[in-house]
Amino acid sequence: MNRENFLKIFEDIKDPRIARTKLHPLESIMGLGLLGALAGIDSFLGLQDFAEAHEEQLKAIIPFPNGIPSHDTIGRVFSRIDVDQFHECFFHFTQSLRDNVKGLIALDGKTMRNSKEDKPLHIVSAWCEANKLVLGQTKVNDKSNEITAIPNLLDMIDIEDHVVSIDAMGCQKNIAQKIVEKNGDYLLALKANQKNLLENVQAYFQDEETLNEMSYWKEFDKGHGRIEKRECWATSNISWIDENHDWPELITIAMVKCERTRKNKKSSDTRFYISSLPEDAEVICKTSRMHWGIENKLHWVLDVVFNEDKCMIRKDNAPEIMGIMRKWAINMHNQVKSEKMSLKRSLAKCAMSMKYLFTVLEAI
């Protein structure tokens, strides 16, 4: 990203302020917000302090004709910015990285716990596991409304020739149909919201002789003080499902068993899936595991590294705008930092060194 063109990414956002209150350029405030997110800043007061600490260096790319905006000014602007317009800017920037997108796209929701006193925001995001890239997001009123939000999110992103994985809430025929229509494949977790189908599939996998005729894969993983064994059985012998349930382009059902041993304590769980993928237990096992990247590498990072759940920004549109800023920062850091550098360290370096921060900008 050329320094001279940095602020142009915000030029399509409409300034919500009246003329006499525009003491600071809108692009300057939004640019400061993104640079602050790259440095892990989680409050408007923090943005003001960050700008004051690095004012002379920041002036190289951000104009401050009337000095550094106060935290109150920053907060008022963020609370009134049109979320759809800002998301469109984020989406267009992300599209510039689309040439590298490959493999699995995982969809899942996360609640921003402190975003509202009465009804916290719930955001459904699309995550490309191979590239550690947030492709887009959409807001829902609560977790139960993910069913209506997921098709809207699928409309935003290009899923052609990609596998889309969704946890149980998204295991719906209309969602499967949407993925197929957009020339993607699906791997949907099967749980109690599809009770009859789940019971039928569970019963089918209880027959040992039937299991022996299926595609089978086993793998082990060791790390962080635990050993995990994963087994997967997959079959395309599902004519009985077609007759009774009629899922679009359904080809395979699968069962994945996980056994974990940590400090001599064992735990296990069994998951069931329906998919438009071919009968290949290895592919389905690895794809089901990659789905959890959205939890471990996005949601966990937002909470632990960016402190999202404890963030007290609540007014109007500001929580959602800041949420997009954080994901924007994650996308940028993940494209440029080395494998040996943690995201937390990369954020800290941006906070301390403008030279490194500008390196991150110019590397995109």
Stockholm file with secondary structure:
# STOCKHOLM 1.0

chainA/1-364         MNRENFLKIFEDIKDPRIARTKLHPLESIMGLGLLGALAGIDSFLGLQDFAEAHEEQLKAIIPFPNGIPSHDTIGRVFSRIDVDQFHECFFHFTQSLRDNVKGLIALDGKTMRNSKEDKPLHIVSAWCEANKLVLGQTKVNDKSNEITAIPNLLDMIDIEDHVVSIDAMGCQKNIAQKIVEKNGDYLLALKANQKNLLENVQAYFQDEETLNEMSYWKEFDKGHGRIEKRECWATSNISWIDENHDWPELITIAMVKCERTRKNKKSSDTRFYISSLPEDAEVICKTSRMHWGIENKLHWVLDVVFNEDKCMIRKDNAPEIMGIMRKWAINMHNQVKSEKMSLKRSLAKCAMSMKYLFTVLEAI
#=GR chainA/1-364 SS CCGGGGGGGGTTSCCCSCGGGCCSCHHHHHHHHHHHHHTTCCSHHHHHHHHHHTHHHHTTTSCCTTSSCCHHHHHHHHHHSCHHHHHHHHHHHHHTTGGGCCSCEEEEEEEETTSCSSSCEEEEEEEETTTTEEEEEEEESSGGGHHHHHHHHHHHSCCTTCEEEECGGGCCHHHHHHHHHTTCEEEEEECGGGHHHHHHHHHHTTCHHHHHTSEEEEEEEEETTEEEEEEEEEECCCHHHHHHTCCTTCCEEEEEEEEEEETTEEEEEEEEEEESSCSCHHHHHHHHHHTTHIIIIIIHHHHHTSCGGGCCCCSTTHHHHHHHHHHHHHHHHHHHSCTTSCHHHHHHHHHHCHHHHHHHHHHC
#=GC SS_cons         CCGGGGGGGGTTSCCCSCGGGCCSCHHHHHHHHHHHHHTTCCSHHHHHHHHHHTHHHHTTTSCCTTSSCCHHHHHHHHHHSCHHHHHHHHHHHHHTTGGGCCSCEEEEEEEETTSCSSSCEEEEEEEETTTTEEEEEEEESSGGGHHHHHHHHHHHSCCTTCEEEECGGGCCHHHHHHHHHTTCEEEEEECGGGHHHHHHHHHHTTCHHHHHTSEEEEEEEEETTEEEEEEEEEECCCHHHHHHTCCTTCCEEEEEEEEEEETTEEEEEEEEEEESSCSCHHHHHHHHHHTTHIIIIIIHHHHHTSCGGGCCCCSTTHHHHHHHHHHHHHHHHHHHSCTTSCHHHHHHHHHHCHHHHHHHHHHC
//
